[in-house]
């Protein structure tokens, strides 16, 4: 359960995944790891990624 | 003749047998305060008092009021000659009403002018109306009263909520324009923080013709899949291209309209990186020096009554502007490019032609920009020839693009403030074969929205029609001063964020663009005599009642939510 801001970041992650998969053929986890390394990714997005990956 | 009464200077002149006493104000000599005591809310009753009673640091006000009062004795008529806008009209009205007395109002008239040149002042004197400009005064007075009601009540509500919850003694503020403006910054920041970049691939290609390298632009700006980028590279690299079409067209670039205040502030930010506050300050100095017209204008238009030729004649005496001023004067008819925005009180900002002396750096830059924009708006359109050649490379379309300015027109007059990038292409013909000498693809990512800077935030406020040309700059400054935003690329601080989020939850109407825009519309109607000022103030009070009741009801929650951010005001990590 995320707060309003992190929920928005999570929704954006979900919405963007199909385009990343089409572009690079990545799995969900590979996608999260890639986004985490891109400098333009938002801080809330990175926090959500950290949370998801730590739960795997 | 210039005289002095205590510390205040005034001037004595004679005209047509009359003795004229000219005394200035010091901005607003009177300010609003609450009727009755107590630092609480709601507060709905207010009165005008000397500004020194509201702000103890405003010590010089008292001397100005006393001088105006003393000089008014035995005077048989009064003239309001403050700047022609709501603030100027209200300053003079309050000075007459309170420092001289109610009786003076029936014997008062208003001078209207847009420059401080002696020609314009004499004309304004000779053509002044029979009374004060009461609708403008009413609009200014209502704006102050409405802003006071919002400001005093909401700021006290916020401050007391935090004090109650934590004992913190920090004074917080929010107002009807501050709220939506802070909300813009917060929305932008939220967009940046929750941004997920998307990958794309860009194609970079080059050809060499007669020993010169030219960029070849691929038909698609972006490729969305890596595999497509790889395929394109393998199909085109090392191949020749064939020119399959050459298109030439002529483009007419119209001159820009003259500046209004917002345009001037944006342009000064673009070309000098000068803040809107610094530009306004410089423009006001230039106006007081009689070098330019009144800068707080919305107009992008120069009226037909303006003596363009007279201004050009004076500018032709300045070595820096002589060439273009003379060139324009040599033409039969002077027709400025007019913008869409108009202002009933003032024309677009323009030079008077008076030669400036001893300008500070920012003033000199601003003056040059204004003069060149004025000359440019009178200039002829520029003509640019554009060439676009389509090149087929193994079934993929690339383009060679070039442009050349064949007639400079106004571009010359606006130099060096115009961006004029040119690429001249060699002669190109259909079926001509050219080599692809370089081709690569590069992965990039979409970028998050950009943070506002003072100039773009000003434009955002203008686009949403909140605040006025006179107040927007101050609102942005207040957000910085209160510690709600920080940095030249404007980032919201923890405190700013907490305030917006708390208000969003408990009284979202404070952040609403609609509420403040409706009030602006009412003020405009008051100014043209189509709205009753008392009714507008009553509406403001009615709008505040439920908001303040909710605030009182939730004081504990609101205070607790904001309190922890009060102690540490810092911008979000990586924000500035």
Boltz contact constraints between the chains, C-beta under 6 A:
constraints:
  - contact:
      token1: [A, 8]
      token2: [B, 194]
      max_distance: 6.0
  - contact:
      token1: [A, 9]
      token2: [B, 194]
      max_distance: 6.0
  - contact:
      token1: [A, 12]
      token2: [B, 194]
      max_distance: 6.0
  - contact:
      token1: [A, 12]
      token2: [B, 196]
      max_distance: 6.0
  - contact:
      token1: [A, 13]
      token2: [B, 196]
      max_distance: 6.0
  - contact:
      token1: [A, 16]
      token2: [B, 196]
      max_distance: 6.0
  - contact:
      token1: [A, 16]
      token2: [B, 198]
      max_distance: 6.0
  - contact:
      token1: [A, 19]
      token2: [B, 198]
      max_distance: 6.0
  - contact:
      token1: [A, 23]
      token2: [B, 199]
      max_distance: 6.0
  - contact:
      token1: [A, 23]
      token2: [B, 224]
      max_distance: 6.0
  - contact:
      token1: [A, 23]
      token2: [B, 225]
      max_distance: 6.0
  - contact:
      token1: [A, 24]
      token2: [B, 226]
      max_distance: 6.0
  - contact:
      token1: [A, 38]
      token2: [B, 197]
      max_distance: 6.0
  - contact:
      token1: [A, 38]
      token2: [B, 445]
      max_distance: 6.0
  - contact:
      token1: [A, 40]
      token2: [B, 197]
      max_distance: 6.0
  - contact:
      token1: [A, 40]
      token2: [B, 445]
      max_distance: 6.0
  - contact:
      token1: [A, 40]
      token2: [B, 447]
      max_distance: 6.0
  - contact:
      token1: [A, 40]
      token2: [B, 448]
      max_distance: 6.0
  - contact:
      token1: [A, 41]
      token2: [B, 197]
      max_distance: 6.0
  - contact:
      token1: [A, 42]
      token2: [B, 192]
      max_distance: 6.0
  - contact:
      token1: [A, 42]
      token2: [B, 193]
      max_distance: 6.0
  - contact:
      token1: [A, 42]
      token2: [B, 194]
      max_distance: 6.0
  - contact:
      token1: [A, 42]
      token2: [B, 195]
      max_distance: 6.0
  - contact:
      token1: [A, 43]
      token2: [B, 193]
      max_distance: 6.0
  - contact:
      token1: [A, 44]
      token2: [B, 193]
      max_distance: 6.0
  - contact:
      token1: [A, 44]
      token2: [B, 194]
      max_distance: 6.0
  - contact:
      token1: [A, 45]
      token2: [B, 196]
      max_distance: 6.0
